[in-house]
Each structure stands twice: as C-alpha cells, then as structure tokens.
C-alpha cells in the first residue's frame, strides 16, 4: 500500500532529512515514534502528497506520487487518503455536518448524508450534527476531524499527533476510534506521535 525508498526532503539547502526505506501493506498499522522535530510530520506530508520536490520514491496504492500533476494528486488524495492533523482544521463557519460534507465535495464525490449519519454514530456525536464546530469540546472536535478523514472510505489513514492535545480519557477514545475505523475499512493506518 505504501512503499518508500531513497527518500529525502529539504526545506532549505542547510536542512535536509533522509528517511529509511520501508513498506506497509494494506490494512497494516504503522507507528512513527520520535521526538518533536525528528521529521514525523514531514514524512506524513510526503506520503500524503502535501509536500513535493522530494528525491527518491513514494509509491502509494501502486501510484508513484511524483508522476501526478497537482490536480491529479488532489483527486488521488481526496479519494484514497484520510488525514487527521495535529490541529483539526475544521472550518468554524460551518456546522459539523457541513464540515463532513466538505470532504466529499473536495474529492469530487457526490454528497452523502447517509454516510454523515453513519460516521457520526461511529464517533458517538450524532447529537452534534447541526452544531457549529466552535461549540465542540477539544475531544469532540478531534473526533469530528477523524470522522471527516473517514468520509471517503480512504485506503490510507494518516494521523499526525492525534492525541497530543487530549486528556487520557479522550486519548483512549481517539486511539480506539482510529483502530476501529482502520479495521472496518481495511485501511492502512500510519500514526505519528511523540507520546509513548
């Protein structure tokens, strides 16, 4: 599902990061554990096609990312990759439902209110459907961010420090939710964290 070889990326001529070769099969779980600044987020962004101009090879779902144009990469990402960012990037002006629907819209997929209902049940937040995201607690907002990442049934789920701002109870909820969601979709799950 994911294969990386001879991968290196530079933010500037003086700042280059080289990554070890690895591959992850479909449905497998992979943990990137390391201290802040070690390149975990950079690697997730490379695998997800958010960073370009790398050297080496990143093959995702049998597609070499460097061969895709920007628009083709956007469509590929929208249909195959679900992101859970460290900051949830929910849009404050939209309701929970519209934040979830935005995911399918941006991927060029038809609106699916039934999928919204199913996803909200899976994250335990059906009562928040029409709420503005500014009314959510931090733990609820992170669960909605995970729900958004799952809207298009991604074959790959990338989670960057998904529990860093959560208390222990919400941390356990979010980890279980990620594992259950990956299992239900047979998605490859890659989690980056510094939290043992």
C-alpha positions in Angstrom: 0.0 0.0 0.0 2.8 2.4 0.9 6.4 2.0 -0.2 9.2 4.5 0.4 12.8 4.2 -0.9 15.8 6.5 -1.0 13.5 9.3 0.2 15.0 12.7 1.2 13.4 16.1 1.5 15.0 19.6 2.0 13.3 22.6 3.4 16.4 24.6 2.6 19.9 23.7 1.4 21.1 23.5 5.0 18.2 21.4 6.2 17.7 18.0 4.7 16.0 14.9 6.1 16.7 11.4 4.8 14.2 8.6 5.7 14.8 4.9 5.9 13.3 2.6 3.3 10.1 0.9 4.4 6.8 -0.5 3.1 3.4 -1.0 4.7 0.8 -3.5 3.5 -2.9 -2.9 3.1 -4.7 -2.9 6.4 -1.5 -2.8 8.4 -0.8 -0.3 11.3 2.4 1.7 11.4 3.7 3.9 14.3 6.2 6.7 13.8 7.5 7.4 17.2 10.0 10.1 17.8 10.7 13.4 19.5 9.4 16.7 18.1 11.4 18.0 15.1 12.5 14.5 14.1 10.7 14.6 10.7 7.5 12.6 11.6 5.1 15.3 10.2 7.3 15.8 7.2 7.1 12.1 6.4 3.3 12.0 6.7 3.0 15.1 4.5 5.3 13.4 1.9 3.3 10.2 1.9 0.1 12.2 1.7 1.3 14.3 -1.3 1.2 17.6 0.6 4.9 18.1 0.1 6.5 17.7 -3.4 10.0 18.1 -4.8 11.5 15.2 -2.9 14.2 12.9 -4.0 13.6 9.1 -4.0 10.4 7.3 -4.5 7.0 7.3 -2.7 4.6 4.7 -4.1 1.0 4.9 -2.6 -1.6 2.4 -3.7 0.5 1.5 -6.7 0.9 5.1 -7.8 4.3 6.9 -7.7 3.2 10.3 -6.3 5.8 12.3 -8.3 4.2 11.3 -11.6 0.9 13.0 -10.7 0.1 16.6 -11.7 -1.2 18.8 -8.9 -4.8 18.4 -9.9 -4.4 14.6 -10.3 -2.7 14.5 -6.9 -5.6 16.4 -5.3 -8.1 14.0 -6.7 -6.0 11.0 -5.7 -5.5 12.3 -2.1 -9.2 13.1 -1.8 -10.3 9.6 -2.8 -7.6 7.4 -1.2 -6.1 9.3 1.8 -7.7 10.4 5.0 -5.8 12.9 7.1 -6.1 13.6 10.8 -3.9 16.6 11.5 -2.5 17.7 14.8 -4.7 20.8 14.6 -8.1 19.7 13.4 -8.5 22.3 10.6 -12.3 22.3 11.0 -14.0 25.3 9.4 -15.5 27.4 12.2 -18.2 29.0 9.9 -19.6 25.6 9.1 -21.7 23.1 11.0 -20.4 19.7 11.9 -22.4 18.2 9.0 -21.1 20.7 6.5 -17.5 20.1 7.7 -18.0 16.4 7.0 -19.7 17.0 3.6 -16.9 19.3 2.5 -14.6 16.2 2.4 -16.7 14.5 -0.3 -17.2 17.8 -2.2 -13.4 18.5 -2.4 -12.8 14.9 -3.6 -15.3 15.4 -6.4 -17.6 12.8 -4.9 -21.4 13.1 -4.5 -22.9 14.4 -1.3 -23.8 11.5 1.0 -25.9 12.5 4.0 -26.3 8.8 4.9 -22.5 8.4 5.3 -22.5 11.5 7.5 -25.1 9.8 9.7 -23.1 6.6 9.9 -19.9 8.4 10.6 -21.4 10.5 13.4 -22.8 7.3 15.0 -19.3 5.7 14.8 -17.7 8.7 16.7 -20.6 9.0 19.1 -21.6 12.5 18.1 -25.0 12.2 16.4 -26.4 14.9 18.7 -23.8 17.4 17.4 -24.7 17.2 13.6 -26.2 20.7 13.3 -23.9 22.3 15.9 -21.3 24.8 14.9 -17.8 23.4 15.4 -16.9 26.2 17.8 -19.4 24.7 20.2 -17.5 21.4 20.5 -15.0 20.5 23.2 -11.4 19.7 22.1 -12.0 16.0 22.3 -15.3 16.3 20.3 -13.6 18.4 17.7 -10.8 15.8 17.3 -13.4 13.1 16.9 -15.1 15.1 14.1 -11.7 15.6 12.5 -11.3 11.8 12.4 -14.9 11.5 11.1 -14.0 13.9 8.3 -10.9 11.8 7.4 -13.1 8.7 7.1 -15.9 10.2 5.0 -14.5 8.9 1.7 -13.6 5.4 3.0 -9.8 6.0 2.5 -7.5 3.1 1.9 -4.9 5.0 3.9 -5.4 6.9 7.1 -2.6 9.3 8.2 -2.8 10.7 11.8 -0.3 13.3 13.0 -0.1 13.6 16.8 -3.9 12.8 17.0 -3.8 12.7 20.8 -1.3 15.5 21.7 -3.9 18.0 23.0 -6.2 15.4 24.7 -6.6 14.2 28.2 -6.1 10.5 29.0 -9.8 9.6 28.6 -10.2 11.3 25.2 -6.8 9.9 24.1 -8.1 6.4 24.6 -11.3 7.2 22.8 -9.4 8.6 19.8 -6.9 5.7 19.6 -9.7 3.2 19.7 -11.7 5.1 17.1 -8.7 5.2 14.7 -8.0 1.5 15.2 -11.7 0.6 14.7 -12.1 2.8 11.7 -9.0 1.4 10.1 -10.1 -2.1 10.8 -13.7 -1.5 9.4 -12.3 -0.1 6.1 -9.2 -2.4 6.0 -7.3 0.9 5.8 -3.6 1.2 6.3 -3.1 3.3 9.4 0.0 5.5 10.0 0.2 7.4 13.3 3.0 9.8 14.1 3.4 10.7 17.8 6.0 11.5 20.4 3.7 10.1 23.1 4.6 6.6 24.4 
